[in-house]
């Protein structure tokens, strides 16, 4: 992904409606300890995501949270470049 695409995903500015629906489910799940509203879930399935695909996304989310927590716990030094900054509301970036 380009830095611009990465920022677009991180800020939810996705032109692809199907991908936007998946990201909405994952964001909601991440913020609400796995809980997703019926409306968000229905929007994702209406966008073409199967229950199996959404379940796989939840597994990936859980694995990501576990790895992030563990690497913080053991003070792992990252060997990857940092993500590009996300513009804040009201900024000119």
Secondary structure, 3 states (H helix, E strand, C coil): CCHHHHHHHHHCCCCCHHHHHHHHHHHHHHHCCCCCCHHHHHHHHHCCCCHHHHHHHHHHHHHHHHHHHHHHHCCCCCCCCCCCCCCCCCCCC
